[in-house]
Amino acid sequence: MYALNDHVLVSRGVATMKQCALTVIATVMSKPASDRAVVDAGSKAFNFDTGLFPIPLDRKGVVMEHFSEEHGWLHLTGRGREVKIGDRIRFVPAHCCTAVNQHEQFVGIRGDRVERMIPVLARGKML
């Protein structure tokens, strides 16, 4: 029904996590304790209009529990404690519409390969 999907739509039964085409890739830049890590994507990367944090895709034991404009703070449990500095984690935004508006381009990825760059031409526009 929707082109991109997000985890709000997943929670409403409209889509599955595997059907979420839009993800934001964040890099783990700090791990101050075995149960905490910091990534380089915060509210500016995801937007926070729903009051919900993004959900990591295919990463058990990783929960984003807080963020500033530029950084996300992760709580790690179980296998999530295996996260290392430099790891890249794909997150599904809560609301894809406002997340898209935060970026100048999409990076089209198929498998592990960048296939194309797609500009977000109407970014920040109100018509």
C-alpha positions in Angstrom: 0.0 0.0 0.0 2.8 2.4 0.8 6.1 2.8 -1.0 8.5 2.9 1.9 6.7 1.8 5.2 7.9 2.5 8.7 7.6 0.9 12.1 4.3 2.7 12.9 2.7 1.0 9.9 4.2 -2.3 11.1 2.6 -1.8 14.5 -0.7 -1.2 12.8 -0.4 -4.5 10.8 -0.1 -2.7 7.5 3.4 -3.9 6.7 6.2 -6.2 8.1 9.6 -5.1 9.1 11.0 -6.8 5.9 8.7 -4.6 3.8 10.2 -1.4 5.2 12.2 0.0 2.3 13.5 3.0 4.1 16.2 2.6 6.7 18.8 4.9 8.1 22.3 3.4 8.6 24.1 4.6 11.7 27.7 3.8 12.8 28.5 2.9 16.4 31.0 5.5 17.5 31.3 4.9 21.2 30.7 2.0 23.6 31.2 3.4 27.1 29.9 0.2 28.8 28.9 -3.4 27.8 25.2 -2.4 27.9 25.4 1.0 26.2 26.6 2.4 22.8 26.3 5.7 20.9 25.6 6.0 17.2 26.1 8.9 14.8 22.4 9.4 14.0 19.9 11.3 16.2 16.7 13.2 15.9 18.0 15.1 12.8 18.4 11.8 11.0 15.1 10.2 12.1 12.8 13.0 13.2 10.8 12.6 16.4 7.3 13.8 15.5 5.7 10.5 16.7 7.6 10.4 20.0 8.8 6.9 19.0 12.4 5.9 18.5 13.6 4.0 15.4 13.9 0.2 15.6 17.1 -1.6 14.5 16.5 -4.0 11.6 17.8 -7.6 12.2 19.7 -6.6 15.5 18.3 -8.4 18.5 19.2 -6.9 21.9 19.7 -3.3 20.5 17.2 -0.6 21.5 17.5 3.1 20.8 16.3 4.7 24.0 17.3 8.4 23.7 18.8 10.8 21.3 20.1 14.2 20.8 20.1 16.0 17.4 23.3 14.2 16.2 23.6 11.0 18.4 21.5 8.1 19.4 22.0 6.2 22.7 21.5 2.5 22.5 20.7 0.1 25.3 22.3 -3.3 24.7 21.2 -6.7 26.0 21.9 -10.3 25.1 23.4 -10.5 21.6 23.2 -6.8 21.4 26.2 -6.6 23.7 28.3 -7.9 20.8 28.0 -4.5 19.1 31.5 -3.0 18.5 32.7 0.5 17.6 32.6 0.9 13.8 29.6 -1.5 13.4 26.9 -0.2 11.1 23.3 -0.7 12.2 20.2 -0.2 10.0 17.3 1.5 11.7 13.7 1.6 10.6 12.3 5.1 11.4 9.0 5.4 13.2 7.7 7.8 10.6 9.2 7.6 7.1 7.6 10.8 5.7 9.4 13.1 8.1 12.6 11.1 8.1 12.8 11.5 4.3 12.5 15.2 4.6 15.6 15.3 6.8 17.9 14.0 4.0 19.1 15.4 0.7 19.3 12.0 -1.0 18.4 8.3 -0.8 21.1 5.8 -1.3 19.6 2.8 -3.2 21.1 -0.4 -1.9 20.6 -3.9 -3.2 22.2 -6.5 -1.0 25.5 -4.9 0.1 26.0 -2.8 -3.0 25.1 0.8 -3.6 23.1 0.7 -6.8 22.1 4.4 -7.2 21.7 7.8 -5.6 18.3 9.4 -5.6 17.9 13.1 -4.8 15.1 14.2 -2.5 14.0 17.1 -4.7 11.1 18.3 -2.6 13.1 18.3 0.6 11.8 21.0 3.0 9.3 22.3 0.5 5.7 23.3 1.3 3.7 23.8 -1.8 
